[in-house]
Every structure is written in structure tokens, then in C-alpha cells.
Amino acid sequence: MTQIDAQAAFTGTVEPDAADRLDEARLTAWMAANVAGFAGPIRVTKFRGGQSNPTYRIDAASGAYVLRRKPFGPLLPSAHAVDREYRVQAGLFGAGFPVARQFGLCTDDAVIGSWFYVMDCVSGRTIWDGAMPGASPQERRATYFAMVDTLAALHAVDVEAAGLGDYGKPGNYFGRQVDRWTRQYRLSETERLEPMERLIAWLPATLPEQTRTSVVHGDYRIDNLIFAAGGPEVLAVLDWELSTLGDPLADFTYFCMAWAQDNDGRSGVQNLDRQALGIPELSEVVERYCAATGRDGVPGLDWYMAYNFFRLAAIVQGIKKRVIDGTASSAHARATSERVLPLAEMAWVFAERAGA
């Protein structure tokens, strides 16, 4: 089973349309030469979800695989770096962290029209809704703590031993990230948003000190994980497109955004009766993460939350631009693109709490 296969119950797969169809003959030949144990023929379907790198299921005589490729068409600089996704997962797999085994990376556009990589399969379940409908309070609590523990384990990986010592630049992580997402936002800007203008001025003037460096996932939330079928164990962390070396507090506080966002069937838990559901409070999550990572606390949490909402607004602005340009790959992209202003406004709320 593929690491994405558990998602099929929710998103399902569809036959690729003309714009997303792959050259199956060339792909089969590439897999025969590069994927250990592969045997054809293959059948290719595309997952409905995902606004970033289009994702396919490949069913073959030798089993099921997942292929992720860059979108076709013009792309923003440094975006959709499937080679980085492949590299970080290969390194982390070797370090014993829960990710899928990587089979091969193709940087020859002649095979299917863009760079892509193929990975192994992880059988399990995806939890799409942070409320975890149908689970017991005990199951919810154990699952949320398992997420915290897995993130702490990621931040404890020896990057040099994993071959990832040069996966990102050392130091000044938030300065570089604020600059990066400001540039990405400007490249995809479709209208002037006053909260974003204020954040672009305020964030670089108030950067926190970086005291640690680790692999950071960049999009760590409940629906980007594969869990064991019968328990809270995390079997695989998905979607490494935004990963780099950086400040682990960026990752952790991004995860904390769930406690500041309404649920709406997604990862947010802000408007849920967390006590009744068994979902830990944010203070408990902070305490558990700090205990696992040897920290005394997370001072200045409001700044980190402002930064994360700003960053997410910039990412969603990129999706909005692709919707306008007609290159977005997901049926959900248009609805997602309408979130830019609300995210920017939430970022500024936290900035004001932080003293802006």
C-alpha cells in the first residue's frame, strides 16, 4: 500500500485528464531501470487532493507506488523542489525516522515532462479532521501526544549523520524565511493587502534569536501523517516540499496553529470542546514538546504565530496566482485561494499581541 493510499478513502483517485496525463511507456521504462524489484505493466491514477506537487498512484505487478512531480508550466523560483523532497526523505529514512522509502529521482523532463520521484508504500490511515470523529477521548489524546513526540524526534535527528548537513543554510533562519516568503508573495501578488504590508515591515524588525538548528518539515499537521491502523503510532510523515534546515521552533509553532484555527472539518481545534474530546490544551502540548526537547518553554509564542500565519498567507497567495493562471492542479485550489486575506488578518492579530 502506498503512503498516500490511506488518503484515497477521502480524496480518491481519478483518471488523469489530458493536462495531467503521464507517458506510461516512458515511465514504465524508467521504473524498470531505477526502481528495485519493479515489474510492469502499470496503471496510473491521480489523487484529487494537493495544491502543490501533483501526486499519482502507480499500480504495478510488483505492487503500488506513489509518484510526485513538479507541476507543468511556469513555476516560481525555488518552488516545487521535488529533488529536495526526495533527498530529505531518503536521509531521514536512513536515520530511522518514519518516512517512506525512496526509490528514485528523475531530473530528465523527457520522461514525463517534469522532474519527479517515486517512493515506496506505507499502509495505515490518514486523519483528515482534527476532531477525530469516532475516536474516544483516550485515543485522541494519545494521537495528539504521538504527533508531538514524532515532531520532537524529527528535531533530534543528527543532520550530519543523516547526510543532511548542507540541506539548508546555518543560522538566521527566520530572517531568511521572512525574506523568502516576502519575495514569493510579491511574485504572486494579485492585489494589495494592508495586513501583509504591515507584516512585511514588522516581521524582519523583530526577529527572535535562533538557538538550535534541525530539519524542519514546514507543514507538520495531522493530515500530513500516516498513523497505524489500530493505534496512535505515526508510521510516515508526508509532504516534505517545504522542508529545510532551520529553527525547530518554526515547525513546532506551525503545529500549534491548529489551536488558533477553527475546525471546519480540517486540522484546527480552536472551536472544539477539547476537554470533552480529550484533545490536549496548547499548554499541555508546549509542555510535552519542551520536556522531549530539553527546553524550559517557548517564549514569544505570539511572534511565532504571526510569522506562521504570514508564511501560510504567502503560500496560499501562490495557489491563488496559479488558479488565476490556470495551472493549479487541485479541484480545491480555488476555495483555498480565498483564504489569503483571513490568514493575513490573523497574522496581524498575533503581531499586535506580540507588541506590534
C-alpha positions, 0 to 999 in steps of 0.5 A: 500500500502506498503512503498516500493510499490511506488518503484515497478513502477521502480524496480518491483517485481519478483518471488523469485528464489530458493536462495531467496525463503521464507517458506510461511507456516512458515511465514504465521504462524508467521504473524498470531501470531505477526502481528495485524489484519493479515489474510492469505493466502499470496503471496510473491514477491521480489523487484529487487532493494537493495544491502543490506537487501533483501526486499519482498512484502507480499500480504495478505487478510488483505492487503500488507506488506513489509518484510526485512531480513538479507541476507543468508550466511556469513555476516560481523560483525555488518552488516545487523542489521535488529533488529536495523532497526526495533527498530529505526523505531518503536521509531521514529514512536512513536515520530511522525516522518514519518516512517512506522509502525512496526509490528514485529521482528523475531530473530528465523532463523527457520522461514525463515532462517534469522532474519527479520521484517515486517512493515506496508504500506505507499502509495505515490511515490518514486523519483528515479532521482534527476532531477525530470523529469516532475516536474516544477521548483516550485515543485522541489524546494519545494521537495528539501526544504521538504527533508531538513526540514524532515532531520532537524526534524529527528535531533530534535527528543528527543532520550530519549523520543523516547526510543532511548537513548542507540541506539548508543554510546555518543560522538566521533562519527566520530572517531568511524565511521572512525574506523568502516568503516576502519575495514569493508573495510579491511574485504572486501578488494579485492585489494589495493587502494592508495586513501583509504590508504591515507584516512585511515591515514588522516581521524582519524588525523583530526577529527572535534569536535562533538557538538550535538548528534541525530539519524542519518539515514546514507543514507538520499537521495531522493530515500530513501523517500516516498513523497505524491502523489500530493505534496512535503510532505515526508510521510516515510523515508526508509532504516534505516540499517545504522542508529545510534546515532551520529553527525547530521552533518554526515547525513546532509553532506551525503545529500549534496553529491548529489551536488558533484555527477553527475546525471546519472539518480540517486540522484546527481545534480552536472551536472544539470542546477539547476537554470533552474530546480529550484533545490536549490544551496548547499548554499541555502540548508546549509542555510535552514538546519542551520536556522531549526537547530539553527546553524550559518553554517557548517564549514569544509564542505570539511572534511565532504565530504571526510569522506562521500565519504570514508564511501560510498567507504567502503560500496560499497567495501562490495557489491563488496566482496559479488558479488565476493562471490556470495551472493549479492542479487541485479541484480545491485550489480555488476555495483555498485561494480565498483564504489569503486575506483571513490568514493575513488578518490573523497574522496581524492579530498575533503581531499586535499581541506580540507588541506590534 
